[in-house]
């Protein structure tokens, strides 16, 4: 699997479709499904951390889509910053993507004066250390649902099981792009089985069917957005 990430093959993308998004969803669910089966079969009660593998999946598809003169670096430290994915052109950093499966220590402190001060400080630090505008920094979340209902409601309509069509404009929601809903198959049928002792029989066809219903923000649209902002950033001053 790790060897496959080294592929330099390019893919043609239909930016009006969601084929790449569905492929990423398929990879993520298959990875989590394999982990679920292993936990049951091996009596393992704690999940594996999948954050770095998800980061590599995102980077793999970015490399496959972006033109060849774009270079990606993962986890390279510059001054005090070590972003997940930095995109370069001719040795110049032009865009940064933070990739998250869990919000971790940046979970919003709603009772404080600035609940998202950690996000604000992080973006400012990245902007300063890599000499890029703040609008050229965004977050890709695997799933909208690991932060809480208040956060999730910005991106996903739970009642009607569909994405919120109007993107939030307030920071930091404006720079956060959750890709999916429901990527953990162990939660697809709640209360029907003891998921610590048994697992569902899930086919590839079922995963692909779920993919079409659980895309929050298409990966294709994120690539379009970053390429547009990179082009604007590199325009000569008039």
RAMO-V222862 format. One record per pair of residues at least 6 apart in sequence whose ideal C-beta (glycine too) atoms are under 8 Angstrom apart, sorted by sequence separation. I is the first residue (numbers start at 1). J is the second residue. D is the distance in Angstrom with one decimal. If there is no record, write none. Layout:
I & J & D
I & J & D
This chain:
13 & 19 & 7.6
38 & 44 & 6.5
39 & 45 & 7.0
66 & 72 & 7.9
76 & 82 & 7.0
87 & 93 & 7.2
88 & 94 & 6.6
109 & 115 & 5.1
114 & 120 & 6.9
126 & 132 & 7.6
127 & 133 & 6.6
152 & 158 & 7.2
156 & 162 & 7.7
157 & 163 & 7.1
168 & 174 & 5.8
182 & 188 & 6.8
193 & 199 & 7.6
13 & 20 & 6.1
39 & 46 & 8.0
63 & 70 & 8.0
75 & 82 & 5.7
76 & 83 & 7.7
86 & 93 & 5.4
87 & 94 & 5.6
108 & 115 & 4.2
127 & 134 & 4.8
144 & 151 & 7.3
145 & 152 & 5.3
156 & 163 & 6.0
157 & 164 & 5.8
167 & 174 & 7.1
193 & 200 & 6.9
39 & 47 & 6.9
75 & 83 & 7.7
87 & 95 & 4.2
108 & 116 & 5.7
109 & 117 & 7.7
144 & 152 & 4.9
155 & 163 & 6.5
156 & 164 & 6.4
187 & 195 & 7.9
11 & 20 & 7.6
63 & 72 & 5.7
75 & 84 & 6.7
86 & 95 & 7.5
87 & 96 & 7.3
155 & 164 & 5.6
186 & 195 & 4.5
62 & 72 & 6.1
74 & 84 & 6.6
76 & 86 & 6.1
86 & 96 & 5.3
87 & 97 & 7.4
106 & 116 & 7.9
124 & 134 & 7.2
127 & 137 & 6.5
144 & 154 & 7.9
154 & 164 & 6.7
74 & 85 & 5.7
85 & 96 & 7.0
123 & 134 & 5.4
126 & 137 & 5.4
144 & 155 & 4.4
145 & 156 & 7.3
153 & 164 & 7.7
189 & 200 & 6.5
35 & 47 & 6.3
73 & 85 & 7.5
74 & 86 & 7.8
85 & 97 & 4.3
106 & 118 & 4.5
144 & 156 & 4.9
188 & 200 & 7.0
35 & 48 & 5.1
59 & 72 & 5.6
72 & 85 & 6.0
73 & 86 & 4.9
83 & 96 & 4.6
84 & 97 & 6.3
85 & 98 & 7.8
105 & 118 & 6.9
106 & 119 & 5.9
155 & 168 & 7.6
186 & 199 & 7.1
72 & 86 & 7.2
83 & 97 & 7.4
84 & 98 & 5.1
85 & 99 & 6.3
123 & 137 & 5.4
154 & 168 & 4.8
186 & 200 & 7.9
188 & 202 & 7.7
35 & 50 & 7.3
59 & 74 & 5.9
72 & 87 & 5.8
73 & 88 & 6.6
83 & 98 & 6.2
84 & 99 & 4.5
185 & 200 & 6.7
71 & 87 & 7.3
72 & 88 & 7.6
106 & 122 & 7.2
70 & 87 & 5.8
71 & 88 & 4.5
185 & 202 & 5.5
32 & 50 & 6.9
56 & 74 & 7.5
70 & 88 & 7.4
71 & 89 & 7.3
155 & 173 & 7.7
163 & 181 & 7.8
31 & 50 & 6.1
55 & 74 & 6.7
70 & 89 & 6.1
154 & 173 & 4.9
69 & 89 & 6.0
161 & 181 & 7.8
66 & 87 & 7.5
69 & 90 & 7.4
155 & 176 & 7.9
28 & 50 & 7.8
31 & 53 & 6.4
151 & 173 & 7.9
156 & 178 & 7.6
185 & 207 & 7.6
188 & 210 & 7.6
62 & 85 & 7.0
155 & 178 & 5.1
98 & 122 & 7.7
62 & 87 & 7.6
156 & 181 & 5.6
28 & 54 & 6.4
59 & 85 & 5.5
58 & 85 & 6.9
182 & 210 & 6.9
28 & 57 & 7.0
55 & 84 & 5.3
27 & 57 & 5.4
55 & 85 & 7.0
96 & 126 & 5.4
183 & 214 & 7.6
182 & 214 & 5.0
24 & 57 & 6.0
139 & 172 & 7.5
181 & 214 & 4.3
24 & 58 & 7.3
96 & 130 & 6.2
144 & 178 & 3.8
180 & 214 & 5.4
181 & 215 & 7.9
62 & 97 & 7.8
141 & 176 & 6.0
143 & 178 & 6.2
180 & 215 & 6.3
181 & 216 & 5.7
96 & 132 & 6.6
139 & 175 & 5.9
141 & 177 & 6.8
142 & 178 & 7.5
143 & 179 & 7.5
144 & 180 & 7.8
145 & 181 & 6.6
179 & 215 & 7.1
180 & 216 & 5.8
24 & 61 & 6.3
93 & 130 & 4.4
95 & 132 & 7.0
138 & 175 & 4.8
139 & 176 & 4.6
140 & 177 & 5.4
141 & 178 & 4.1
142 & 179 & 6.1
143 & 180 & 5.4
144 & 181 & 6.3
145 & 182 & 7.5
179 & 216 & 6.1
23 & 61 & 7.5
93 & 131 & 6.9
94 & 132 & 6.6
103 & 141 & 7.7
137 & 175 & 6.7
138 & 176 & 7.5
139 & 177 & 6.7
140 & 178 & 8.0
141 & 179 & 6.8
142 & 180 & 6.3
143 & 181 & 6.6
178 & 216 & 4.6
179 & 217 & 6.2
58 & 97 & 7.3
93 & 132 & 5.7
98 & 137 & 7.4
100 & 139 & 6.2
108 & 147 & 7.2
138 & 177 & 6.1
140 & 179 & 6.4
143 & 182 & 7.4
178 & 217 & 6.1
179 & 218 & 7.9
59 & 99 & 8.0
96 & 136 & 6.8
97 & 137 & 7.8
98 & 138 & 7.5
99 & 139 & 7.7
100 & 140 & 7.2
101 & 141 & 7.8
107 & 147 & 6.5
108 & 148 & 8.0
110 & 150 & 7.2
143 & 183 & 5.2
177 & 217 & 4.8
179 & 219 & 6.1
20 & 61 & 5.7
58 & 99 & 5.2
95 & 136 & 4.9
96 & 137 & 4.7
97 & 138 & 6.0
98 & 139 & 4.7
99 & 140 & 5.0
100 & 141 & 5.2
101 & 142 & 4.6
142 & 183 & 6.0
143 & 184 & 7.9
94 & 136 & 6.7
95 & 137 & 7.6
96 & 138 & 7.9
97 & 139 & 7.5
98 & 140 & 7.3
100 & 142 & 7.0
101 & 143 & 7.4
108 & 150 & 7.9
83 & 126 & 5.9
97 & 140 & 5.8
99 & 142 & 8.0
103 & 146 & 6.5
108 & 151 & 6.8
55 & 99 & 4.4
81 & 125 & 5.4
86 & 130 & 6.7
102 & 146 & 5.2
103 & 147 & 5.0
20 & 65 & 7.1
54 & 99 & 6.4
80 & 125 & 6.2
81 & 126 & 5.1
101 & 146 & 7.4
177 & 222 & 5.5
54 & 101 & 5.2
83 & 130 & 7.5
51 & 99 & 7.8
81 & 129 & 4.1
103 & 151 & 8.0
51 & 100 & 7.4
79 & 128 & 7.9
80 & 129 & 6.4
81 & 130 & 6.8
123 & 172 & 7.7
51 & 101 & 4.6
79 & 129 & 4.2
5 & 56 & 5.5
50 & 101 & 6.0
51 & 102 & 7.0
78 & 129 & 5.0
120 & 171 & 7.1
13 & 65 & 5.3
78 & 130 & 6.0
119 & 171 & 7.4
120 & 172 & 7.2
123 & 175 & 7.2
161 & 213 & 7.1
163 & 215 & 7.2
7 & 60 & 7.6
11 & 64 & 4.7
119 & 172 & 4.1
163 & 216 & 4.7
5 & 59 & 7.8
10 & 64 & 5.9
11 & 65 & 6.3
163 & 217 & 6.8
5 & 60 & 5.3
8 & 63 & 7.6
9 & 64 & 6.4
10 & 65 & 7.5
116 & 171 & 6.7
116 & 172 & 4.8
7 & 64 & 7.6
10 & 68 & 7.5
156 & 216 & 5.9
155 & 216 & 5.5
155 & 217 & 7.3
144 & 216 & 5.6
58 & 140 & 6.0
140 & 222 & 6.6
138 & 222 & 7.4
138 & 225 & 7.7
54 & 142 & 5.5
138 & 226 & 7.3
136 & 226 & 7.8
136 & 229 & 5.4
135 & 229 & 6.2
136 & 230 & 7.1
136 & 233 & 5.9
133 & 233 & 6.6
132 & 233 & 7.1
28 & 142 & 6.4
97 & 226 & 7.5
95 & 226 & 5.2
95 & 229 & 6.8
95 & 230 & 5.5
94 & 230 & 4.7
95 & 233 & 7.9
87 & 226 & 7.3
94 & 233 & 5.8
94 & 234 & 6.7
89 & 230 & 7.3
87 & 230 & 7.3
89 & 234 & 7.1
36 & 184 & 8.0
36 & 185 & 6.5
36 & 186 & 4.8
32 & 183 & 6.4
45 & 196 & 6.7
28 & 180 & 7.2
32 & 184 & 5.3
33 & 185 & 4.9
32 & 185 & 6.2
25 & 179 & 7.4
29 & 183 & 5.7
32 & 186 & 7.4
24 & 179 & 6.7
25 & 180 & 5.5
28 & 183 & 5.0
29 & 184 & 7.9
40 & 195 & 7.9
24 & 180 & 8.0
29 & 185 & 5.7
40 & 196 & 7.2
39 & 196 & 7.4
40 & 197 & 6.4
66 & 223 & 7.2
21 & 179 & 6.7
25 & 183 & 6.9
40 & 198 & 6.1
61 & 219 & 6.6
65 & 223 & 5.4
21 & 180 & 8.0
36 & 195 & 7.0
40 & 199 & 5.2
58 & 219 & 7.9
62 & 223 & 7.0
66 & 227 & 7.4
37 & 199 & 5.2
36 & 199 & 5.2
33 & 199 & 7.8
33 & 202 & 5.9
30 & 204 & 7.7
33 & 207 & 7.7
30 & 207 & 6.6
26 & 204 & 7.5
29 & 207 & 4.9
26 & 207 & 5.5
29 & 210 & 7.2
25 & 207 & 7.6
26 & 208 & 6.1
29 & 211 & 7.7
25 & 210 & 7.6
26 & 211 & 5.9
22 & 208 & 6.6
25 & 211 & 4.1
22 & 211 & 4.1
25 & 214 & 6.7
21 & 211 & 7.5
22 & 212 & 6.5
25 & 215 & 6.9
22 & 215 & 7.3
18 & 212 & 7.5
21 & 215 & 5.0
24 & 219 & 5.9
18 & 215 & 5.5
21 & 218 & 4.7
20 & 218 & 7.9
21 & 219 & 4.6
20 & 219 & 5.2
21 & 220 & 6.4
18 & 218 & 4.9
20 & 220 & 5.7
18 & 219 & 7.9
19 & 220 & 7.9
18 & 220 & 6.5
17 & 220 & 6.9
16 & 220 & 7.9
15 & 220 & 4.9
14 & 220 & 7.5
15 & 221 & 7.2
13 & 220 & 5.9
15 & 223 & 7.5
15 & 224 & 5.4
13 & 223 & 7.2
